[in-house]
């Protein structure tokens, strides 16, 4: 699959999909960079062109440790069945993953940096944290 993080248009993503059958696509969007109405329009604009959406915290990029505000997450439920499955990223950790899942029912959560152990080195995952996260969400 391919994750789009830039200013690519829905048409360019559709063209990519036509040239690469069987390759799934993910479009990253940043709810905090827009008003709620603008964000809803952006979701509607990209939804027909991708397999998945990824909603990240902050205004661009990722890995900034910013948590996506809950008020924006709750609004995601209103986009309806026309919206592709979506991932939620940005500040998702063991302490808030259940609340995020309850707020917006995402397809998946990205807990990348929340599961790292800085004492082991940069970007090293902590197996115990991963096991806790999986168990916590599995029984939710």
Backbone bond lengths (Angstrom), bond angles and torsions (degrees), N, CA, C in turn:
res aa  C-N    CA-C-N  psi(-1)  N-CA   C-N-CA  omega(-1)  CA-C   N-CA-C  phi
1 X - - - 1.429 - - 1.519 111.29 -
2 X 1.295 114.78 171.19 1.460 121.28 179.68 1.520 109.39 -135.28
3 X 1.321 115.32 132.81 1.461 121.74 177.81 1.519 108.32 -104.84
4 X 1.328 116.32 125.12 1.458 122.47 179.12 1.516 109.33 -97.59
5 X 1.345 116.89 126.22 1.462 122.65 -178.68 1.522 112.84 -118.44
6 X 1.304 117.56 -0.12 1.458 119.58 -173.02 1.503 113.44 -105.96
7 X 1.316 115.28 -152.70 1.459 122.09 -177.36 1.513 113.18 -94.01
8 X 1.336 117.76 23.87 1.445 119.97 -178.64 1.533 110.81 -63.18
9 X 1.297 115.35 143.77 1.464 120.85 -178.00 1.527 109.87 -83.61
10 X 1.338 116.35 160.26 1.462 118.37 173.76 1.534 112.03 -56.24
11 X 1.332 116.89 -36.66 1.468 120.35 179.46 1.527 111.47 -63.39
12 X 1.319 117.32 -40.56 1.466 118.94 -179.96 1.526 111.13 -68.81
13 X 1.324 117.43 -33.38 1.472 120.22 176.82 1.533 109.61 -68.96
14 X 1.331 116.79 -41.83 1.467 119.77 176.90 1.529 110.64 -60.92
15 X 1.336 116.97 -41.75 1.466 120.92 178.63 1.529 110.56 -61.98
16 X 1.321 117.69 -40.90 1.458 121.23 176.80 1.527 109.89 -60.42
17 X 1.315 116.92 -46.05 1.468 121.30 -178.71 1.521 111.28 -61.86
18 X 1.333 116.85 -38.32 1.468 120.20 178.88 1.523 111.83 -65.95
19 X 1.333 116.68 -34.68 1.476 120.99 -179.23 1.527 112.79 -81.31
20 X 1.335 117.55 -17.14 1.469 120.88 -176.08 1.527 110.08 -131.97
21 X 1.326 117.10 69.05 1.471 119.72 -178.53 1.533 111.21 -55.97
22 X 1.321 115.27 140.59 1.457 120.43 178.67 1.515 114.58 86.58
23 X 1.322 118.33 -7.12 1.458 121.79 177.91 1.529 108.10 -91.90
24 X 1.325 116.30 122.20 1.463 118.07 -179.62 1.530 109.73 -82.23
25 X 1.328 115.51 155.50 1.468 121.30 -177.76 1.520 110.72 -125.45
26 X 1.323 114.33 145.23 1.460 123.15 176.80 1.527 106.97 -128.44
27 X 1.306 116.81 131.77 1.464 121.18 175.33 1.520 108.83 -112.72
28 X 1.323 116.62 122.46 1.465 122.14 177.71 1.526 109.48 -85.04
29 X 1.325 115.45 134.62 1.460 122.61 176.63 1.523 108.67 -132.02
30 X 1.326 116.24 152.14 1.460 122.06 -178.12 1.521 109.68 -118.62
31 X 1.334 117.74 98.58 1.465 121.16 -177.83 1.521 114.42 -56.97
32 X 1.322 117.89 -33.16 1.464 120.63 -177.08 1.523 113.03 -71.99
33 X 1.328 116.97 -15.23 1.462 120.22 -177.79 1.530 112.02 -80.98
34 X 1.338 116.82 -4.90 1.455 121.08 -175.88 1.526 110.66 -139.05
35 X 1.317 114.62 166.15 1.460 118.51 171.10 1.525 107.46 -70.32
36 X 1.318 117.51 166.05 1.464 121.09 179.39 1.527 110.80 -58.95
37 X 1.329 117.53 -41.25 1.466 121.22 -179.69 1.529 111.08 -66.72
38 X 1.328 116.80 -41.86 1.467 120.29 178.21 1.526 110.91 -64.47
39 X 1.322 116.27 -39.83 1.458 120.60 178.68 1.531 110.59 -63.49
40 X 1.328 116.87 -43.83 1.469 120.73 178.48 1.525 110.65 -59.99
41 X 1.334 117.55 -42.17 1.469 120.93 178.13 1.523 110.81 -64.55
42 X 1.334 116.89 -38.89 1.457 120.17 179.52 1.534 111.16 -65.19
43 X 1.323 116.50 -41.45 1.465 120.76 176.60 1.530 109.43 -60.90
44 X 1.306 117.31 -47.29 1.467 121.44 179.42 1.526 111.70 -61.34
45 X 1.318 116.45 -35.03 1.463 121.74 -178.78 1.531 111.50 -68.79
46 X 1.328 117.52 -42.62 1.461 120.84 -175.94 1.527 113.78 -88.90
47 X 1.315 118.88 -23.62 1.465 122.23 -173.18 1.533 114.10 -51.30
48 X 1.323 120.20 -44.55 1.472 118.98 -178.01 1.536 113.77 -71.09
49 X 1.317 117.88 -12.22 1.467 121.56 -171.56 1.521 114.95 -102.45
50 X 1.332 117.94 -8.85 1.466 120.63 -173.99 1.524 111.24 -129.41
51 X 1.326 114.74 163.31 1.462 120.08 175.62 1.520 111.18 -85.55
52 X 1.339 116.01 -33.77 1.463 122.34 -178.03 1.524 109.28 -141.86
53 X 1.325 115.22 153.64 1.460 121.57 168.53 1.517 107.57 -113.36
54 X 1.315 116.12 152.56 1.461 122.02 175.33 1.518 107.05 -127.61
55 X 1.320 116.64 119.73 1.457 121.42 178.78 1.514 108.34 -100.70
56 X 1.327 115.75 118.81 1.458 121.24 -175.37 1.518 109.93 -116.31
57 X 1.319 115.57 157.26 1.461 121.64 179.32 1.520 110.36 -82.47
58 X 1.293 114.76 165.84 1.458 120.18 -179.19 1.511 110.82 85.51
59 X 1.307 116.01 -160.58 1.462 120.70 -177.00 1.519 112.97 -114.26
60 X 1.312 118.43 -21.03 1.466 124.06 174.34 1.519 107.36 -160.96
61 X 1.305 116.32 162.22 1.464 120.67 175.22 1.506 112.89 62.83
62 X 1.305 115.71 -167.55 1.451 120.63 -178.72 1.507 110.19 -147.50
63 X 1.313 115.25 -177.16 1.456 120.40 177.54 1.511 113.93 69.17
64 X 1.335 116.59 26.48 1.463 119.56 -176.82 1.532 112.70 -99.08
65 X 1.347 117.27 -0.97 1.459 120.88 178.08 1.518 114.97 74.21
66 X 1.323 117.19 5.70 1.459 122.08 179.28 1.525 108.23 -83.81
67 X 1.331 117.19 139.32 1.457 121.52 178.66 1.519 110.27 -95.81
68 X 1.315 115.58 134.62 1.456 121.51 176.80 1.529 108.84 -64.41
69 X 1.332 119.12 127.92 1.465 121.20 -176.80 1.533 112.45 -63.90
70 X 1.327 116.02 137.89 1.457 121.17 -177.98 1.523 113.09 -59.84
71 X 1.321 118.58 -34.16 1.466 118.82 -178.96 1.522 111.49 -62.19
72 X 1.320 117.92 -32.77 1.461 120.57 176.34 1.529 110.55 -74.42
73 X 1.306 117.76 -34.08 1.464 121.32 -179.89 1.522 110.80 -65.50
74 X 1.326 116.70 -42.67 1.460 119.81 -179.37 1.526 111.34 -63.12
75 X 1.306 117.84 -33.46 1.463 121.50 179.06 1.532 111.91 -67.30
76 X 1.325 117.93 -21.61 1.458 120.69 -178.78 1.525 111.69 -63.91
77 X 1.306 118.18 -26.29 1.470 121.48 178.72 1.530 111.66 -63.74
78 X 1.319 117.61 -23.42 1.455 121.65 -174.78 1.528 114.37 -83.42
79 X 1.330 117.41 -3.56 1.458 118.88 -176.31 1.517 112.97 -76.92
80 X 1.321 118.29 -16.10 1.459 121.30 172.00 1.514 115.21 81.45
81 X 1.323 114.32 -174.60 1.459 121.45 -173.51 1.519 113.24 -74.78
82 X 1.307 117.96 -13.13 1.466 120.91 178.20 1.525 111.83 -73.39
83 X 1.309 116.99 -15.88 1.459 121.48 -178.08 1.520 109.59 -83.60
84 X 1.334 117.18 132.95 1.463 118.78 177.11 1.530 110.85 -67.41
85 X 1.318 117.20 164.22 1.460 119.37 175.40 1.529 109.72 -54.55
86 X 1.339 116.10 148.21 1.459 117.61 -177.97 1.518 112.42 -133.38
87 X 1.326 113.59 152.50 1.454 124.12 175.95 1.527 107.35 -101.00
88 X 1.315 117.22 149.50 1.456 121.96 172.75 1.520 107.32 -118.43
89 X 1.318 115.97 128.43 1.457 122.08 179.87 1.524 108.63 -131.77
90 X 1.288 115.37 163.99 1.456 119.59 175.13 1.509 112.50 104.66
91 X 1.311 115.43 95.13 1.446 120.29 175.92 1.515 114.57 72.30
92 X 1.329 117.68 18.90 1.456 120.87 179.12 1.527 108.39 -82.13
93 X 1.326 115.92 122.71 1.459 120.45 -178.53 1.508 111.44 -137.41
94 X 1.315 115.26 -176.56 1.460 120.28 -179.56 1.523 111.53 -60.46
95 X 1.326 117.50 -31.36 1.458 121.31 -176.31 1.514 115.36 -79.03
96 X 1.348 118.08 -17.42 1.459 118.62 -176.15 1.527 114.33 -130.21
97 X 1.319 119.03 -0.90 1.469 120.82 -176.13 1.523 112.22 -60.12
98 X 1.331 117.60 -43.09 1.470 120.06 -179.90 1.525 111.04 -63.02
99 X 1.323 117.05 -41.80 1.466 120.70 179.98 1.528 110.62 -64.38
100 X 1.320 116.55 -37.75 1.469 120.43 179.04 1.520 110.19 -66.85
101 X 1.313 116.83 -44.88 1.466 120.30 178.11 1.528 110.39 -61.83
102 X 1.320 117.11 -41.91 1.463 120.78 178.61 1.527 111.76 -65.60
103 X 1.327 116.86 -36.00 1.463 121.13 -176.25 1.519 112.87 -71.13
104 X 1.341 117.84 -38.77 1.466 117.53 -171.33 1.518 115.29 -135.77
105 X 1.331 118.96 -0.30 1.469 122.67 177.62 1.527 113.28 50.13
106 X 1.333 117.90 57.28 1.468 119.20 179.85 1.524 111.80 -71.04
107 X 1.314 115.44 161.41 1.459 122.16 173.41 1.525 109.39 -66.92
108 X 1.341 115.74 -38.28 1.465 121.48 -179.40 1.519 109.48 -156.36
109 X 1.334 115.61 158.65 1.460 121.13 172.58 1.523 108.35 -117.97
110 X 1.309 115.20 143.40 1.460 122.31 178.49 1.519 107.43 -102.23
111 X 1.323 115.87 108.56 1.464 121.30 -177.74 1.527 110.53 -110.17
112 X 1.289 117.89 29.35 1.449 122.86 -171.17 1.523 114.69 -46.27
113 X 1.315 118.67 -69.70 1.469 120.35 -175.62 1.525 112.26 -70.94
114 X 1.332 117.48 -22.46 1.462 120.16 178.79 1.525 112.13 -67.83
115 X 1.320 116.93 -19.50 1.459 121.50 -178.10 1.524 112.57 -104.24
116 X 1.318 115.94 12.68 1.454 120.18 179.72 1.521 110.93 -90.60
117 X 1.301 115.05 157.87 1.461 122.08 179.60 1.526 107.31 -125.41
118 X 1.320 115.95 101.09 1.463 120.39 -175.12 1.524 112.82 -62.02
119 X 1.334 117.97 -22.67 1.468 119.65 179.56 1.527 112.06 -71.27
120 X 1.326 116.53 -18.17 1.468 121.14 179.98 1.524 112.07 -91.85
121 X 1.301 116.77 -11.79 1.458 120.72 -178.69 1.517 110.09 124.48
122 X 1.334 116.48 167.73 1.465 120.14 -177.42 1.533 111.84 -62.57
123 X 1.310 114.77 133.43 1.466 123.37 175.18 1.524 114.44 62.76
124 X 1.321 117.69 21.82 1.463 121.75 177.39 1.519 109.47 -87.47
125 X 1.314 116.14 128.18 1.461 120.78 -178.62 1.529 110.84 -80.44
126 X 1.324 115.28 148.62 1.449 122.85 177.02 1.526 107.10 -101.87
127 X 1.322 116.73 111.82 1.461 122.08 -175.34 1.526 111.47 -59.58
128 X 1.319 117.09 -38.25 1.464 120.06 179.37 1.523 111.56 -64.28
129 X 1.334 116.72 -41.77 1.463 120.33 178.22 1.531 110.81 -64.71
130 X 1.316 116.59 -39.63 1.464 120.19 178.63 1.528 109.73 -62.27
131 X 1.329 116.90 -46.60 1.466 120.92 179.67 1.522 111.11 -60.80
132 X 1.335 117.38 -42.52 1.472 120.90 177.95 1.524 111.35 -61.87
133 X 1.323 116.21 -43.28 1.472 120.88 -179.19 1.525 110.76 -63.58
134 X 1.305 116.34 -47.29 1.466 120.17 -178.92 1.532 109.78 -62.46
135 X 1.307 117.48 -47.42 1.465 121.06 -179.51 1.522 111.35 -62.79
136 X 1.309 116.64 -41.80 1.454 121.77 -178.84 1.523 111.08 -61.47
137 X 1.334 116.82 -45.63 1.455 120.60 -177.38 1.520 112.20 -79.63
138 X 1.316 117.35 -29.46 1.465 120.79 179.02 1.521 110.32 -63.26
139 X 1.309 117.29 -37.94 1.460 121.77 -177.12 1.526 113.02 -92.81
140 X 1.296 117.24 14.27 1.461 120.61 -176.49 1.506 110.28 -86.03
